[in-house]
Amino acid sequence: MSRRRGGSGRGGLPPLAPPSGGGQALVETAITLPVLIVLLLSFLLVMVVAQAYVDLDTATSLAAASAVTAPAGNAALSQDFAARTYNGTLRRSGYLEPGQLDGCGGYVAGGSVSCTGHATLFLSRTPMALLQPLNANWTLSIQATATAYSSPYRST
């Protein structure tokens, strides 16, 4: 008859010993967690900036398209259409404020209209402000340019 090893007579497994590194997991978590949070916020920051640029590009494209819909030769109305569209499109966001809209001159029959939109992205109004806690005015200036062409079949 063979003799079993182990502390208990059943199953032959030794009794479990208490872990020797009692606070090791807590220390590792305390070191790793802030790094992971900063990485997550950094990825979110890139996404917010990309979305702001897409919003600005869309607003500028719509402003140029609006400028082209004004009657030919009426520069004031063309610029008014563009400015209203631009400002109305960018006002939906609390962290992206429209700036100046340049170059949306009057539409000329058979021509095109090019607009350059400027905006300020207030990163201090987003959750990413945790990345720069001491900077209450953390902003980023962005710009986009768009050109719109009228239909060649449009009456002037």
LOFIVO-320935 format. One record per residue: residue number from 1; residue in one letter; chain; x, y, z of N, C-alpha, C in turn. Coordinates in steps of 0.001 Angstrom, whole numbers. Layout:
BEGIN
{i = NUM	aa = A	ch = A	npx = X	npy = Y	npz = Z	capx = X	capy = Y	capz = Z	cpx = X	cpy = Y	cpz = Z}
...
//
This chain:
BEGIN
{i = 1	aa = M	ch = A	npx = 838	npy = -1168	npz = 0	capx = 0	capy = 0	capz = 0	cpx = 890	cpy = 1240	cpz = 0}
{i = 2	aa = S	ch = A	npx = 555	npy = 2151	npz = -930	capx = 1388	capy = 3350	capz = -1035	cpx = 854	cpy = 4437	cpz = -112}
{i = 3	aa = R	ch = A	npx = 1762	npy = 5232	npz = 293	capx = 1416	capy = 6305	capz = 1221	cpx = 1226	cpy = 7614	cpz = 458}
{i = 4	aa = R	ch = A	npx = 162	npy = 8331	npz = 733	capx = -123	capy = 9597	capz = 67	cpx = 600	cpy = 10733	cpz = 765}
{i = 5	aa = R	ch = A	npx = 998	npy = 11677	npz = -76	capx = 1599	capy = 12882	capz = 508	cpx = 534	cpy = 13965	cpz = 628}
{i = 6	aa = G	ch = A	npx = 723	npy = 14868	npz = 1475	capx = -211	capy = 15978	capz = 1617	cpx = -681	cpy = 16104	cpz = 3034}
{i = 7	aa = G	ch = A	npx = -1268	npy = 17272	npz = 3291	capx = -1687	capy = 17553	capz = 4644	cpx = -2989	cpy = 16891	cpz = 5012}
{i = 8	aa = S	ch = A	npx = -3861	npy = 16710	npz = 4066	capx = -5144	capy = 16110	capz = 4401	cpx = -5185	cpy = 14711	cpz = 3819}
{i = 9	aa = G	ch = A	npx = -5981	npy = 13907	npz = 4373	capx = -6090	capy = 12536	capz = 3927	cpx = -6877	cpy = 12420	cpz = 2635}
{i = 10	aa = R	ch = A	npx = -7637	npy = 13433	npz = 2265	capx = -8476	capy = 13372	capz = 1074	cpx = -7826	cpy = 14141	cpz = -77}
{i = 11	aa = G	ch = A	npx = -7694	npy = 13515	npz = -1191	capx = -7225	capy = 14178	capz = -2392	cpx = -5738	cpy = 14391	cpz = -2472}
{i = 12	aa = G	ch = A	npx = -5026	npy = 14360	npz = -1431	capx = -3587	capy = 14501	capz = -1451	cpx = -3075	cpy = 15892	cpz = -1720}
{i = 13	aa = L	ch = A	npx = -3888	npy = 16945	npz = -1613	capx = -3418	capy = 18305	capz = -1859	cpx = -2945	cpy = 18937	cpz = -563}
{i = 14	aa = P	ch = A	npx = -1845	npy = 19676	npz = -654	capx = -1362	capy = 20340	capz = 567	cpx = -2273	cpy = 21508	cpz = 927}
{i = 15	aa = P	ch = A	npx = -2310	npy = 21890	npz = 2164	capx = -3126	capy = 23034	capz = 2558	cpx = -2590	cpy = 24313	cpz = 1911}
{i = 16	aa = L	ch = A	npx = -3493	npy = 25246	npz = 1594	capx = -3095	capy = 26499	capz = 977	cpx = -2373	cpy = 27385	cpz = 1976}
{i = 17	aa = A	ch = A	npx = -1273	npy = 27976	npz = 1505	capx = -510	capy = 28889	capz = 2354	cpx = -967	cpy = 30317	cpz = 2064}
{i = 18	aa = P	ch = A	npx = -948	npy = 31194	npz = 3028	capx = -1325	capy = 32584	capz = 2777	cpx = -339	cpy = 33222	cpz = 1798}
{i = 19	aa = P	ch = A	npx = -821	npy = 34134	npz = 937	capx = 77	capy = 34770	capz = -21	cpx = 1134	cpy = 35602	cpz = 692}
{i = 20	aa = S	ch = A	npx = 2340	npy = 35592	npz = 135	capx = 3440	capy = 36296	capz = 798	cpx = 3457	cpy = 37781	cpz = 461}
{i = 21	aa = G	ch = A	npx = 3010	npy = 38194	npz = -768	capx = 3012	capy = 39611	capz = -1154	cpx = 1641	cpy = 40209	cpz = -969}
{i = 22	aa = G	ch = A	npx = 1281	npy = 40568	npz = 226	capx = -68	capy = 41010	capz = 548	cpx = -535	cpy = 42259	cpz = -188}
{i = 23	aa = G	ch = A	npx = 317	npy = 43259	npz = -425	capx = -118	capy = 44507	capz = -1055	cpx = 369	cpy = 44676	cpz = -2473}
{i = 24	aa = Q	ch = A	npx = 929	npy = 43647	npz = -3064	capx = 1509	capy = 43766	capz = -4398	cpx = 452	cpy = 44115	cpz = -5448}
{i = 25	aa = A	ch = A	npx = -681	npy = 43481	npz = -5426	capx = -1731	capy = 43747	capz = -6408	cpx = -2248	cpy = 45178	cpz = -6285}
{i = 26	aa = L	ch = A	npx = -2363	npy = 45669	npz = -5056	capx = -2823	capy = 47034	capz = -4841	cpx = -1822	cpy = 48042	cpz = -5396}
{i = 27	aa = V	ch = A	npx = -557	npy = 47815	npz = -5193	capx = 485	capy = 48716	capz = -5704	cpx = 501	cpy = 48698	cpz = -7229}
{i = 28	aa = E	ch = A	npx = 398	npy = 47515	npz = -7800	capx = 394	capy = 47410	capz = -9263	cpx = -821	cpy = 48122	cpz = -9862}
{i = 29	aa = T	ch = A	npx = -1961	npy = 47998	npz = -9229	capx = -3158	capy = 48685	capz = -9694	cpx = -3006	cpy = 50195	cpz = -9561}
{i = 30	aa = A	ch = A	npx = -2425	npy = 50646	npz = -8469	capx = -2231	capy = 52078	capz = -8241	cpx = -1276	cpy = 52686	cpz = -9270}
{i = 31	aa = I	ch = A	npx = -355	npy = 51896	npz = -9776	capx = 565	capy = 52393	capz = -10796	cpx = -68	cpy = 52316	cpz = -12185}
{i = 32	aa = T	ch = A	npx = -770	npy = 51261	npz = -12474	capx = -1298	capy = 51018	capz = -13816	cpx = -2551	cpy = 51825	cpz = -14128}
{i = 33	aa = L	ch = A	npx = -3436	npy = 51978	npz = -13185	capx = -4710	capy = 52638	capz = -13424	cpx = -4567	cpy = 54086	cpz = -13914}
{i = 34	aa = P	ch = A	npx = -3750	npy = 54938	npz = -13308	capx = -3608	capy = 56303	capz = -13842	cpx = -3056	cpy = 56331	cpz = -15270}
{i = 35	aa = V	ch = A	npx = -2145	npy = 55433	npz = -15574	capx = -1594	capy = 55379	capz = -16929	cpx = -2690	cpy = 55005	cpz = -17921}
{i = 36	aa = L	ch = A	npx = -3522	npy = 54038	npz = -17567	capx = -4614	capy = 53636	capz = -18454	cpx = -5639	cpy = 54752	cpz = -18630}
{i = 37	aa = I	ch = A	npx = -5915	npy = 55496	npz = -17579	capx = -6868	capy = 56607	capz = -17671	cpx = -6323	cpy = 57701	cpz = -18578}
{i = 38	aa = V	ch = A	npx = -5042	npy = 58026	npz = -18459	capx = -4433	capy = 59031	capz = -19330	cpx = -4460	cpy = 58567	cpz = -20784}
{i = 39	aa = L	ch = A	npx = -4183	npy = 57304	npz = -21037	capx = -4250	capy = 56773	capz = -22399	cpx = -5673	cpy = 56858	cpz = -22958}
{i = 40	aa = L	ch = A	npx = -6651	npy = 56504	npz = -22154	capx = -8039	capy = 56569	capz = -22586	cpx = -8436	cpy = 58002	cpz = -22919}
{i = 41	aa = L	ch = A	npx = -8098	npy = 58947	npz = -22047	capx = -8423	capy = 60348	capz = -22296	cpx = -7689	cpy = 60887	cpz = -23517}
{i = 42	aa = S	ch = A	npx = -6478	npy = 60401	npz = -23761	capx = -5733	capy = 60829	capz = -24945	cpx = -6412	cpy = 60351	cpz = -26222}
{i = 43	aa = F	ch = A	npx = -6881	npy = 59111	npz = -26231	capx = -7617	capy = 58612	capz = -27390	cpx = -8908	cpy = 59398	cpz = -27583}
{i = 44	aa = L	ch = A	npx = -9593	npy = 59709	npz = -26501	capx = -10813	capy = 60510	capz = -26594	cpx = -10512	cpy = 61920	cpz = -27104}
{i = 45	aa = L	ch = A	npx = -9370	npy = 62466	npz = -26712	capx = -8963	capy = 63795	capz = -27176	cpx = -8791	cpy = 63798	cpz = -28693}
{i = 46	aa = V	ch = A	npx = -8144	npy = 62781	npz = -29220	capx = -7955	capy = 62683	capz = -30670	cpx = -9317	cpy = 62592	cpz = -31363}
{i = 47	aa = M	ch = A	npx = -10236	npy = 61830	npz = -30799	capx = -11558	capy = 61696	capz = -31401	cpx = -12340	cpy = 63011	cpz = -31350}
{i = 48	aa = V	ch = A	npx = -12233	npy = 63757	npz = -30266	capx = -12943	capy = 65037	capz = -30148	cpx = -12388	cpy = 66040	cpz = -31160}
{i = 49	aa = V	ch = A	npx = -11072	npy = 66087	npz = -31310	capx = -10464	capy = 67005	capz = -32275	cpx = -10870	cpy = 66614	cpz = -33698}
{i = 50	aa = A	ch = A	npx = -10856	npy = 65329	npz = -33995	capx = -11262	capy = 64878	capz = -35332	cpx = -12725	cpy = 65219	cpz = -35599}
{i = 51	aa = Q	ch = A	npx = -13594	npy = 65018	npz = -34620	capx = -15009	capy = 65350	capz = -34793	cpx = -15203	cpy = 66850	cpz = -34968}
{i = 52	aa = A	ch = A	npx = -14447	npy = 67655	npz = -34240	capx = -14548	capy = 69110	capz = -34382	cpx = -14117	cpy = 69535	cpz = -35784}
{i = 53	aa = Y	ch = A	npx = -13074	npy = 68912	npz = -36303	capx = -12639	capy = 69252	capz = -37653	cpx = -13694	cpy = 68842	cpz = -38678}
{i = 54	aa = V	ch = A	npx = -14313	npy = 67689	npz = -38502	capx = -15373	capy = 67256	capz = -39414	cpx = -16554	cpy = 68229	cpz = -39343}
{i = 55	aa = D	ch = A	npx = -16923	npy = 68653	npz = -38133	capx = -18011	capy = 69616	capz = -37981	cpx = -17678	cpy = 70935	cpz = -38676}
{i = 56	aa = L	ch = A	npx = -16449	npy = 71417	npz = -38513	capx = -16030	capy = 72667	capz = -39148	cpx = -16009	cpy = 72510	cpz = -40667}
{i = 57	aa = D	ch = A	npx = -15505	npy = 71401	npz = -41155	capx = -15456	capy = 71161	capz = -42597	cpx = -16874	cpy = 71110	cpz = -43179}
{i = 58	aa = T	ch = A	npx = -17782	npy = 70473	npz = -42472	capx = -19175	capy = 70403	capz = -42919	cpx = -19814	cpy = 71786	cpz = -42938}
{i = 59	aa = A	ch = A	npx = -19600	npy = 72556	npz = -41883	capx = -20177	capy = 73900	capz = -41812	cpx = -19626	cpy = 74794	cpz = -42922}
{i = 60	aa = T	ch = A	npx = -18348	npy = 74675	npz = -43212	capx = -17739	capy = 75480	capz = -44266	cpx = -18266	cpy = 75062	cpz = -45641}
{i = 61	aa = S	ch = A	npx = -18415	npy = 73766	npz = -45856	capx = -18963	capy = 73274	capz = -47132	cpx = -20397	cpy = 73739	cpz = -47321}
{i = 62	aa = L	ch = A	npx = -21182	npy = 73658	npz = -46259	capx = -22576	capy = 74117	capz = -46354	cpx = -22655	cpy = 75627	cpz = -46558}
{i = 63	aa = A	ch = A	npx = -21725	npy = 76372	npz = -45962	capx = -21708	capy = 77827	capz = -46151	cpx = -21390	cpy = 78170	cpz = -47603}
{i = 64	aa = A	ch = A	npx = -20433	npy = 77471	npz = -48193	capx = -20104	capy = 77724	capz = -49603	cpx = -21284	cpy = 77356	cpz = -50496}
{i = 65	aa = A	ch = A	npx = -21934	npy = 76239	npz = -50194	capx = -23105	capy = 75831	capz = -50979	cpx = -24240	cpy = 76842	cpz = -50832}
{i = 66	aa = S	ch = A	npx = -24403	npy = 77410	npz = -49655	capx = -25433	capy = 78431	capz = -49446	cpx = -25106	cpy = 79707	cpz = -50207}
{i = 67	aa = A	ch = A	npx = -23849	npy = 80066	npz = -50229	capx = -23443	capy = 81277	capz = -50942	cpx = -23740	cpy = 81164	cpz = -52431}
{i = 68	aa = V	ch = A	npx = -23642	npy = 79979	npz = -52975	capx = -23893	capy = 79759	capz = -54399	cpx = -25386	cpy = 79856	cpz = -54728}
{i = 69	aa = T	ch = A	npx = -26250	npy = 79644	npz = -53738	capx = -27691	capy = 79685	capz = -54003	cpx = -28235	cpy = 81105	cpz = -54090}
{i = 70	aa = A	ch = A	npx = -27465	npy = 82103	npz = -53703	capx = -27930	capy = 83482	capz = -53786	cpx = -27987	cpy = 83913	cpz = -55252}
{i = 71	aa = P	ch = A	npx = -28778	npy = 84913	npz = -55538	capx = -28823	capy = 85412	capz = -56916	cpx = -27448	cpy = 85913	cpz = -57365}
{i = 72	aa = A	ch = A	npx = -27113	npy = 85667	npz = -58628	capx = -25811	capy = 86067	capz = -59167	cpx = -25646	cpy = 87581	cpz = -59077}
{i = 73	aa = G	ch = A	npx = -24477	npy = 88006	npz = -58676	capx = -24164	capy = 89421	capz = -58593	cpx = -24568	cpy = 90082	cpz = -57289}
{i = 74	aa = N	ch = A	npx = -25242	npy = 89389	npz = -56391	capx = -25677	capy = 89966	capz = -55121	cpx = -24736	cpy = 89468	cpz = -54027}
{i = 75	aa = A	ch = A	npx = -23589	npy = 90148	npz = -53876	capx = -22555	capy = 89725	capz = -52933	cpx = -23039	cpy = 89791	cpz = -51483}
{i = 76	aa = A	ch = A	npx = -23814	npy = 90797	npz = -51148	capx = -24281	capy = 90942	capz = -49763	cpx = -25181	cpy = 89775	cpz = -49360}
{i = 77	aa = L	ch = A	npx = -26092	npy = 89393	npz = -50241	capx = -26994	capy = 88287	capz = -49936	cpx = -26235	cpy = 86959	cpz = -49904}
{i = 78	aa = S	ch = A	npx = -25289	npy = 86815	npz = -50796	capx = -24471	capy = 85604	capz = -50835	cpx = -23690	cpy = 85428	cpz = -49530}
{i = 79	aa = Q	ch = A	npx = -23093	npy = 86503	npz = -49066	capx = -22337	capy = 86448	capz = -47805	cpx = -23261	cpy = 86235	cpz = -46611}
{i = 80	aa = D	ch = A	npx = -24445	npy = 86807	npz = -46647	capx = -25413	capy = 86615	capz = -45568	cpx = -25867	cpy = 85150	cpz = -45495}
{i = 81	aa = F	ch = A	npx = -26185	npy = 84558	npz = -46649	capx = -26555	capy = 83141	capz = -46681	cpx = -25444	cpy = 82282	cpz = -46086}
{i = 82	aa = A	ch = A	npx = -24211	npy = 82564	npz = -46496	capx = -23072	capy = 81766	capz = -46034	cpx = -22869	cpy = 81920	cpz = -44528}
{i = 83	aa = A	ch = A	npx = -22924	npy = 83147	npz = -44033	capx = -22688	capy = 83398	capz = -42602	cpx = -23772	cpy = 82757	cpz = -41738}
{i = 84	aa = R	ch = A	npx = -25030	npy = 82851	npz = -42153	capx = -26112	capy = 82250	capz = -41384	cpx = -25986	cpy = 80722	cpz = -41328}
{i = 85	aa = T	ch = A	npx = -25661	npy = 80143	npz = -42455	capx = -25503	capy = 78689	capz = -42506	cpx = -24326	cpy = 78243	cpz = -41659}
{i = 86	aa = Y	ch = A	npx = -23227	npy = 78940	npz = -41779	capx = -22004	capy = 78600	capz = -41035	cpx = -22237	cpy = 78685	cpz = -39530}
{i = 87	aa = N	ch = A	npx = -22753	npy = 79798	npz = -39080	capx = -22977	capy = 79982	capz = -37641	cpx = -24052	cpy = 79040	cpz = -37108}
{i = 88	aa = G	ch = A	npx = -25093	npy = 78819	npz = -37871	capx = -26149	capy = 77916	capz = -37432	cpx = -25696	cpy = 76469	cpz = -37331}
{i = 89	aa = T	ch = A	npx = -24802	npy = 76069	npz = -38210	capx = -24311	capy = 74694	capz = -38183	cpx = -23384	cpy = 74449	cpz = -37008}
{i = 90	aa = L	ch = A	npx = -22557	npy = 75418	npz = -36676	capx = -21575	capy = 75210	capz = -35602	cpx = -22112	cpy = 75509	cpz = -34209}
{i = 91	aa = R	ch = A	npx = -23282	npy = 76061	npz = -34073	capx = -23810	capy = 76410	capz = -32754	cpx = -24338	cpy = 75224	cpz = -31963}
{i = 92	aa = R	ch = A	npx = -24391	npy = 74049	npz = -32533	capx = -24959	capy = 72899	capz = -31820	cpx = -24005	cpy = 72317	cpz = -30790}
{i = 93	aa = S	ch = A	npx = -22753	npy = 72689	npz = -30854	capx = -21752	capy = 72129	capz = -29953	cpx = -21399	cpy = 73141	cpz = -28874}
{i = 94	aa = G	ch = A	npx = -21239	npy = 72660	npz = -27657	capx = -20878	capy = 73551	capz = -26557	cpx = -19386	cpy = 73804	cpz = -26443}
{i = 95	aa = Y	ch = A	npx = -18598	npy = 73053	npz = -27161	capx = -17147	capy = 73203	capz = -27051	cpx = -16496	cpy = 73698	cpz = -28340}
{i = 96	aa = L	ch = A	npx = -17267	npy = 73896	npz = -29402	capx = -16743	capy = 74389	capz = -30673	cpx = -17463	cpy = 75682	cpz = -31022}
{i = 97	aa = E	ch = A	npx = -16723	npy = 76787	npz = -31056	capx = -17326	capy = 78083	capz = -31344	cpx = -16859	cpy = 78587	cpz = -32697}
{i = 98	aa = P	ch = A	npx = -17811	npy = 79019	npz = -33523	capx = -17428	capy = 79509	capz = -34846	cpx = -16648	cpy = 80806	cpz = -34748}
{i = 99	aa = G	ch = A	npx = -15719	npy = 80933	npz = -35652	capx = -14936	capy = 82156	capz = -35758	cpx = -15298	cpy = 82867	cpz = -37051}
{i = 100	aa = Q	ch = A	npx = -14319	npy = 83441	npz = -37658	capx = -14518	capy = 84216	capz = -38865	cpx = -14714	cpy = 83305	cpz = -40082}
{i = 101	aa = L	ch = A	npx = -15545	npy = 83747	npz = -41016	capx = -15758	capy = 83050	capz = -42278	cpx = -15217	cpy = 83957	cpz = -43373}
{i = 102	aa = D	ch = A	npx = -14154	npy = 83535	npz = -44027	capx = -13472	capy = 84361	capz = -45024	cpx = -13764	cpy = 83881	cpz = -46435}
{i = 103	aa = G	ch = A	npx = -13719	npy = 84813	npz = -47373	capx = -13720	capy = 84483	capz = -48788	cpx = -15044	cpy = 84096	cpz = -49395}
{i = 104	aa = C	ch = A	npx = -16132	npy = 84184	npz = -48682	capx = -17425	capy = 83828	capz = -49266	cpx = -17969	cpy = 85035	cpz = -50021}
{i = 105	aa = G	ch = A	npx = -17283	npy = 85352	npz = -51093	capx = -17670	capy = 86507	capz = -51893	cpx = -18938	cpy = 86240	cpz = -52662}
{i = 106	aa = G	ch = A	npx = -19324	npy = 87209	npz = -53417	capx = -20554	capy = 87089	capz = -54183	cpx = -20450	cpy = 86046	cpz = -55273}
{i = 107	aa = Y	ch = A	npx = -21552	npy = 85426	npz = -55526	capx = -21623	capy = 84411	capz = -56576	cpx = -21701	cpy = 85101	cpz = -57929}
{i = 108	aa = V	ch = A	npx = -20900	npy = 84619	npz = -58872	capx = -20906	capy = 85112	capz = -60237	cpx = -21406	cpy = 83974	cpz = -61112}
{i = 109	aa = A	ch = A	npx = -22269	npy = 84267	npz = -62046	capx = -22844	capy = 83224	capz = -62899	cpx = -21741	cpy = 82388	cpz = -63556}
{i = 110	aa = G	ch = A	npx = -21865	npy = 81069	npz = -63433	capx = -20899	capy = 80151	capz = -64024	cpx = -19635	cpy = 79974	cpz = -63191}
{i = 111	aa = G	ch = A	npx = -19534	npy = 80625	npz = -62068	capx = -18323	capy = 80563	capz = -61250	cpx = -18494	cpy = 79690	cpz = -60018}
{i = 112	aa = S	ch = A	npx = -17634	npy = 79917	npz = -59086	capx = -17666	capy = 79154	capz = -57850	cpx = -17458	cpy = 80093	cpz = -56672}
{i = 113	aa = V	ch = A	npx = -17699	npy = 79571	npz = -55492	capx = -17483	capy = 80321	capz = -54258	cpx = -16612	cpy = 79478	cpz = -53338}
{i = 114	aa = S	ch = A	npx = -15551	npy = 80078	npz = -52836	capx = -14672	capy = 79400	capz = -51875	cpx = -14765	cpy = 80108	cpz = -50540}
{i = 115	aa = C	ch = A	npx = -14893	npy = 79313	npz = -49483	capx = -14996	capy = 79850	capz = -48129	cpx = -13937	cpy = 79195	cpz = -47249}
{i = 116	aa = T	ch = A	npx = -13419	npy = 79961	npz = -46327	capx = -12505	capy = 79430	capz = -45311	cpx = -13106	cpy = 79747	cpz = -43951}
{i = 117	aa = G	ch = A	npx = -13397	npy = 78702	npz = -43204	capx = -13994	capy = 78867	capz = -41884	cpx = -12982	cpy = 78639	cpz = -40787}
{i = 118	aa = H	ch = A	npx = -13050	npy = 79462	npz = -39780	capx = -12175	capy = 79350	capz = -38610	cpx = -13056	cpy = 79065	cpz = -37392}
{i = 119	aa = A	ch = A	npx = -12552	npy = 78263	npz = -36489	capx = -13294	capy = 77962	capz = -35263	cpx = -12310	cpy = 77719	cpz = -34132}
{i = 120	aa = T	ch = A	npx = -12817	npy = 77848	npz = -32932	capx = -12016	capy = 77591	capz = -31737	cpx = -12620	cpy = 76403	cpz = -31010}
{i = 121	aa = L	ch = A	npx = -11786	npy = 75428	npz = -30748	capx = -12186	capy = 74235	capz = -30009	cpx = -11759	cpy = 74426	cpz = -28558}
{i = 122	aa = F	ch = A	npx = -12732	npy = 74502	npz = -27663	capx = -12456	capy = 74694	capz = -26243	cpx = -12334	cpy = 73326	cpz = -25575}
{i = 123	aa = L	ch = A	npx = -11125	npy = 72823	npz = -25507	capx = -10886	capy = 71517	capz = -24894	cpx = -11090	cpy = 71561	cpz = -23384}
{i = 124	aa = S	ch = A	npx = -11010	npy = 72741	npz = -22808	capx = -11224	capy = 72867	capz = -21363	cpx = -12691	cpy = 72642	cpz = -20993}
{i = 125	aa = R	ch = A	npx = -13584	npy = 72588	npz = -21978	capx = -15007	capy = 72330	capz = -21726	cpx = -15374	cpy = 70862	cpz = -21936}
{i = 126	aa = T	ch = A	npx = -14398	npy = 70040	npz = -22200	capx = -14621	capy = 68615	capz = -22438	cpx = -14052	cpy = 67811	cpz = -21277}
{i = 127	aa = P	ch = A	npx = -14372	npy = 66535	npz = -21186	capx = -13772	capy = 65707	capz = -20124	cpx = -12263	cpy = 65578	cpz = -20249}
{i = 128	aa = M	ch = A	npx = -11711	npy = 65890	npz = -21416	capx = -10262	capy = 65811	capz = -21601	cpx = -9524	cpy = 66917	cpz = -20860}
{i = 129	aa = A	ch = A	npx = -10256	npy = 67822	npz = -20253	capx = -9628	capy = 68870	capz = -19457	cpx = -8845	cpy = 68281	cpz = -18288}
{i = 130	aa = L	ch = A	npx = -9133	npy = 67021	npz = -17950	capx = -8366	capy = 66356	capz = -16890	cpx = -6900	cpy = 66184	cpz = -17266}
{i = 131	aa = L	ch = A	npx = -6596	npy = 66221	npz = -18564	capx = -5212	capy = 66077	capz = -19007	cpx = -4394	cpy = 67325	cpz = -18734}
{i = 132	aa = Q	ch = A	npx = -5059	npy = 68485	npz = -18661	capx = -4387	capy = 69741	capz = -18323	cpx = -5207	cpy = 70462	cpz = -17255}
{i = 133	aa = P	ch = A	npx = -5155	npy = 70000	npz = -16034	capx = -6043	capy = 70547	capz = -14996	cpx = -5768	cpy = 72005	cpz = -14629}
{i = 134	aa = L	ch = A	npx = -4579	npy = 72488	npz = -14883	capx = -4252	capy = 73857	capz = -14494	cpx = -4472	cpy = 74858	cpz = -15614}
{i = 135	aa = N	ch = A	npx = -4896	npy = 74413	npz = -16777	capx = -5100	capy = 75290	capz = -17919	cpx = -6600	cpy = 75440	cpz = -18165}
{i = 136	aa = A	ch = A	npx = -7171	npy = 76512	npz = -17649	capx = -8614	capy = 76735	capz = -17766	cpx = -9016	cpy = 77199	cpz = -19158}
{i = 137	aa = N	ch = A	npx = -8068	npy = 77657	npz = -19962	capx = -8351	capy = 78147	capz = -21309	cpx = -7643	cpy = 77303	cpz = -22356}
{i = 138	aa = W	ch = A	npx = -7752	npy = 76011	npz = -22241	capx = -7102	capy = 75095	capz = -23176	cpx = -7916	cpy = 75087	cpz = -24460}
{i = 139	aa = T	ch = A	npx = -7390	npy = 75707	npz = -25517	capx = -8110	capy = 75826	capz = -26781	cpx = -7228	cpy = 75364	cpz = -27931}
{i = 140	aa = L	ch = A	npx = -7888	npy = 75135	npz = -29049	capx = -7204	capy = 74750	capz = -30279	cpx = -7922	cpy = 75463	cpz = -31412}
{i = 141	aa = S	ch = A	npx = -7174	npy = 76198	npz = -32236	capx = -7757	capy = 76889	capz = -33386	cpx = -7655	cpy = 75986	cpz = -34607}
{i = 142	aa = I	ch = A	npx = -8775	npy = 75822	npz = -35307	capx = -8794	capy = 74987	capz = -36493	cpx = -9442	cpy = 75757	cpz = -37641}
{i = 143	aa = Q	ch = A	npx = -9138	npy = 75338	npz = -38867	capx = -9743	capy = 75979	capz = -40025	cpx = -9959	cpy = 74962	cpz = -41132}
{i = 144	aa = A	ch = A	npx = -10902	npy = 75274	npz = -42000	capx = -11217	capy = 74412	capz = -43136	cpx = -11621	cpy = 75296	cpz = -44311}
{i = 145	aa = T	ch = A	npx = -11334	npy = 74817	npz = -45508	capx = -11673	capy = 75537	capz = -46724	cpx = -12531	cpy = 74652	cpz = -47611}
{i = 146	aa = A	ch = A	npx = -13545	npy = 75247	npz = -48231	capx = -14436	capy = 74507	capz = -49125	cpx = -14792	cpy = 75380	cpz = -50318}
{i = 147	aa = T	ch = A	npx = -15035	npy = 74723	npz = -51430	capx = -15438	capy = 75407	capz = -52656	cpx = -16728	cpy = 74774	cpz = -53163}
{i = 148	aa = A	ch = A	npx = -17656	npy = 75622	npz = -53574	capx = -18920	capy = 75142	capz = -54139	cpx = -19076	cpy = 75706	cpz = -55539}
{i = 149	aa = Y	ch = A	npx = -19575	npy = 74874	npz = -56420	capx = -19797	capy = 75251	capz = -57814	cpx = -21297	cpy = 75237	cpz = -58081}
{i = 150	aa = S	ch = A	npx = -21725	npy = 76168	npz = -58894	capx = -23142	capy = 76191	capz = -59228	cpx = -23392	cpy = 75267	cpz = -60408}
{i = 151	aa = S	ch = A	npx = -24631	npy = 74970	npz = -60602	capx = -25031	capy = 74140	capz = -61726	cpx = -24886	cpy = 74940	cpz = -63017}
{i = 152	aa = P	ch = A	npx = -24378	npy = 74334	npz = -64076	capx = -24270	capy = 75081	capz = -65327	cpx = -25651	cpy = 75363	cpz = -65954}
{i = 153	aa = Y	ch = A	npx = -26679	npy = 74705	npz = -65450	capx = -28026	capy = 74886	capz = -65993	cpx = -28853	cpy = 75888	cpz = -65210}
{i = 154	aa = R	ch = A	npx = -28220	npy = 76493	npz = -64226	capx = -28936	capy = 77448	capz = -63388	cpx = -29127	cpy = 78763	cpz = -64135}
{i = 155	aa = S	ch = A	npx = -30306	npy = 79341	npz = -63980	capx = -30529	capy = 80647	capz = -64600	cpx = -29936	cpy = 81714	cpz = -63707}
{i = 156	aa = T	ch = A	npx = -29476	npy = 82787	npz = -64291	capx = -28804	capy = 83820	capz = -63520	cpx = -29726	cpy = 84861	cpz = -63007}
//
